[in-house]
Amino acid sequence: QVQLKESGPGLVQPSETLSLTCTVSGFSLTSYSVSWVRQPSGKGPEWMGRMWYDGDTAYNSALKSRLSISRDTSKNQVFLKMNSLQTDDTGTYYCTTGHYWGQGVMVTVSS
Amino acid sequence: DIQMTQSPSSLPASLGDRVTITCRASQDIGNYLRWFQQKPGKSPRLMIYGATNLAAGVPSRFSGSRSGSDYSLTINSLESEDMAIYYCLQHNEYRYTFGAGTKLELK
């Protein structure tokens, strides 16, 4: 059974770095790619970036300068790090294979 | 980056209606188009993949089609559980993009 679960801090200070973890089960990260998608409250989703099954990465052009995605295949985890957070980075962050989605984690950027 | 223009943004409809939502791609994306349904407080749910393929567990009243650079999601005989926001997603290019969404609501 495929499952993805996001975890990380619910509150981040402005200008700080967001670190999120996506823990997957039911499939191998060396066989399937995982994307990060975020969604501000009341707005549409935004594709952030992707960890390909072969270890390559791709990023949204608008976020590329402050976003990094990595993985630990032995722990079945994909990581997101984004620096210089501002209030408009507030929203729900999801990891997804495209077909399967995590439940999302709410992140609030506030002092 | 490829832009996806989704219309309409809002779609009032009655139970039993047939409705169509469209996304237009700014560049060729082949059939690398997915449709998602999202209800309040929930994660998006995959409905259609490969532009025309029904995802597992999705009712057969949903269908996807393509005409050139226009991709459509059609729902036949609307049911109350279909009221939600629908998004398209292109995943042809190295970077993916969502449409802006269509809110399907009861008239």
Chai-1 contact restraints between the chains, C-beta under 6 A:
chainA,res_idxA,chainB,res_idxB,connection_type,confidence,min_distance_angstrom,max_distance_angstrom,comment,restraint_id
A,G44,B,F98,contact,1.0,0.0,6.0,A-B,restraint_1
A,G44,B,A100,contact,1.0,0.0,6.0,A-B,restraint_2
A,G44,B,G101,contact,1.0,0.0,6.0,A-B,restraint_3
A,P45,B,F98,contact,1.0,0.0,6.0,A-B,restraint_4
A,W47,B,Y96,contact,1.0,0.0,6.0,A-B,restraint_5
A,A58,B,Y94,contact,1.0,0.0,6.0,A-B,restraint_6
A,A58,B,R95,contact,1.0,0.0,6.0,A-B,restraint_7
A,S61,B,D1,contact,1.0,0.0,6.0,A-B,restraint_8
A,H99,B,L46,contact,1.0,0.0,6.0,A-B,restraint_9
A,W101,B,S43,contact,1.0,0.0,6.0,A-B,restraint_10
A,W101,B,P44,contact,1.0,0.0,6.0,A-B,restraint_11
A,G104,B,S43,contact,1.0,0.0,6.0,A-B,restraint_12
